[in-house]
Amino acid sequence: MDKVYVIGRDPVPSLLRLDSPQELRLTFVALPGACGKVSVEVDIDSAGCSLDMAGLYLCSSDEQLGFDVLVRHNCGGSVSRQNFRGLVGGTARAAFNGLIYVAPGAQKTRASQESHAILIGDKATVKAQPQLEIYADDVECTHGCTSGFLSDDELFYMRSRGIPEQEARRLQKIAFIAPVASRLPEDLAEQVYASIA
C-alpha cells in the first residue's frame, strides 16, 4: 500500500500498526512554506512486514519544520527503511529525530534510517538525531545522517560543460532529492521540481 502525505494539507496519522504480513510505503512531503512538527509512530507487530518510509522537505525562507519518527520492531522477521532528504535555505530550521526500536526476541529484523540535508546559505540550520535501540542480537540495523552544502567540485564540472551556474545549482538540488521525489505522483513531483530555484 502506498500513502503520500503533504504536510499542512493532509492529516498525518500519529500511529500506524502493521499486524499482519504486508508492505507499507509512506512518503511525507513538506513544500516551501510548510511549518510544524510531524510525529509518526509505526508498530511492526508481525513477521513478514515491510515498511518503506521517506520524507522530503523544502524550506526556503523562515520555516520551522520537524520530523519525529519512531519505528518499533516488536517481533522479528520484518524490514524497515527510512530515507529523509531536505533542502533548507533562508533562515529556516529543520530537524529530524528518528528512533528504531528492536524489541527483545525480534531476531532477523533488518532496519535502516537515513537523514540527509543540503543547506542553501549560511543562515539555515538542520539538526538530525538518528538513533537505534536494539535488544536483540541477530539483526541488521544501520543509521546515519549528513548535512552540508552543494558541491563546488560538481558545480565546477557542470559549468565547464557549459551549464550556467544557476541551472547547475538547480540540477544538483534536483539530483539530491530525486530518490524521494521519484516516489511521488507525477503532479506532486512537478510541483516539487517547480519550487526549486
C-alpha positions in Angstrom: 0.0 0.0 0.0 1.3 3.5 -0.9 0.4 6.6 1.0 1.6 10.1 0.3 1.1 12.9 2.8 1.6 16.6 2.0 2.4 18.4 5.3 -0.1 21.2 6.0 -2.6 19.7 3.6 -3.2 16.1 4.5 -3.9 14.8 8.0 -0.9 12.7 9.1 -1.7 9.6 11.3 0.3 9.7 14.5 0.2 5.9 15.0 0.2 3.1 12.4 0.2 -0.6 13.2 1.3 -3.4 10.9 -0.2 -6.5 12.5 -0.2 -8.9 9.5 2.3 -9.6 6.8 2.1 -6.5 4.5 4.1 -3.8 2.7 3.5 -0.2 3.6 5.2 2.6 1.7 4.8 6.1 3.3 6.1 9.3 1.8 5.9 12.7 3.6 6.3 16.0 1.6 6.8 19.4 3.0 6.6 22.1 0.3 8.0 25.6 0.8 6.1 27.4 3.5 5.1 24.3 5.4 5.8 24.6 9.1 5.2 22.5 12.2 6.1 19.1 13.7 5.3 15.8 12.1 5.2 12.9 14.7 4.7 9.4 13.4 5.0 6.1 15.2 4.8 2.7 13.5 4.4 -0.5 15.4 5.5 -3.6 13.4 3.8 -6.5 15.1 4.0 -9.3 12.6 6.8 -11.2 10.8 6.8 -10.6 7.0 6.1 -6.9 7.3 8.0 -4.3 5.2 7.9 -0.6 5.9 9.4 1.8 3.4 9.2 5.4 4.7 10.6 8.5 3.1 10.4 12.3 3.6 11.1 15.3 1.5 11.2 18.8 2.9 11.9 22.1 1.0 12.3 25.0 3.4 13.3 28.2 1.6 12.6 31.2 3.9 11.9 31.1 7.6 10.1 27.9 8.1 10.5 25.7 11.2 9.8 22.1 10.5 10.5 18.9 12.4 10.0 15.2 11.9 9.8 12.8 14.9 9.8 9.2 13.7 9.6 6.1 15.9 9.6 2.6 14.3 9.1 -0.2 16.8 10.0 -3.7 15.6 8.0 -5.7 18.2 8.6 -9.1 16.5 11.3 -10.5 14.3 11.4 -11.2 10.6 10.4 -7.7 9.5 12.1 -4.9 7.5 12.0 -1.1 7.7 13.7 1.6 5.6 13.7 5.3 6.2 15.1 8.0 3.9 14.6 11.6 4.6 16.0 14.4 2.4 15.8 18.1 2.7 16.8 21.4 1.1 17.0 24.1 3.7 17.5 27.8 2.9 16.9 31.3 4.1 16.7 31.3 7.9 14.7 28.1 8.0 15.3 25.5 10.7 14.6 21.8 10.1 15.0 18.8 12.5 14.9 15.0 12.2 14.6 12.9 15.3 14.3 9.2 14.5 14.4 6.1 16.6 14.4 2.5 15.5 13.5 0.2 18.4 14.1 -3.6 18.2 12.3 -5.5 21.0 13.9 -8.4 22.8 13.4 -11.5 20.7 12.8 -9.6 17.5 15.5 -11.6 15.7 16.1 -11.3 11.9 15.0 -7.7 11.9 16.5 -5.5 9.2 16.2 -1.8 9.6 17.9 1.3 8.2 17.4 5.0 8.8 19.0 7.9 6.9 18.6 11.7 7.1 20.4 13.9 4.6 20.1 17.7 4.1 21.6 20.4 2.0 21.9 23.9 3.4 21.3 26.6 0.9 23.0 29.6 2.5 24.7 30.0 5.8 21.8 31.0 8.0 19.7 27.9 7.6 20.1 25.1 10.2 19.4 21.4 10.3 19.6 19.1 13.3 19.4 15.4 12.9 19.4 12.7 15.5 19.1 9.2 14.2 19.0 6.6 16.9 19.0 2.8 17.4 17.7 1.0 20.5 18.3 -2.7 20.0 17.5 -5.5 22.4 18.1 -8.5 20.0 21.4 -9.8 18.7 20.6 -11.3 15.3 19.7 -8.1 13.4 20.9 -5.8 10.7 20.4 -2.2 11.7 22.0 1.0 10.3 21.5 4.7 10.8 23.2 7.8 9.6 22.9 11.5 8.7 24.7 14.1 6.7 24.3 17.8 6.2 26.3 20.2 4.1 26.4 22.5 1.1 26.2 22.0 -2.6 29.4 20.6 -4.0 31.8 23.2 -5.5 33.6 20.4 -7.5 30.3 19.3 -9.1 29.4 22.9 -9.8 32.8 23.5 -11.4 32.4 20.3 -13.5 28.9 21.3 -14.7 29.9 24.8 -15.5 32.9 23.5 -17.5 30.4 21.6 -19.6 28.6 24.8 -20.5 25.8 24.7 -17.9 25.1 28.1 -16.4 25.7 28.4 -12.7 22.1 28.9 -11.6 20.9 25.9 -13.6 23.8 23.8 -12.4 22.8 24.5 -8.8 19.2 23.7 -9.6 20.2 20.4 -11.1 22.3 19.5 -8.1 19.3 20.1 -5.8 17.1 18.0 -8.1 19.6 15.1 -8.1 19.8 15.2 -4.3 16.1 14.9 -3.7 15.4 12.5 -6.6 15.5 9.3 -4.5 12.4 10.6 -2.6 10.8 12.8 -5.3 10.7 9.8 -7.7 8.2 8.1 -5.4 5.6 10.9 -5.8 2.6 11.1 -8.1 3.5 13.0 -11.2 1.6 16.1 -10.4 3.1 16.4 -7.0 6.6 15.7 -8.3 6.2 18.5 -10.9 5.1 20.9 -8.1 8.2 19.9 -6.1 10.6 20.4 -9.0 8.9 23.7 -9.9 9.6 25.0 -6.4 13.3 24.5 -6.7 15.3 27.6 -7.8 
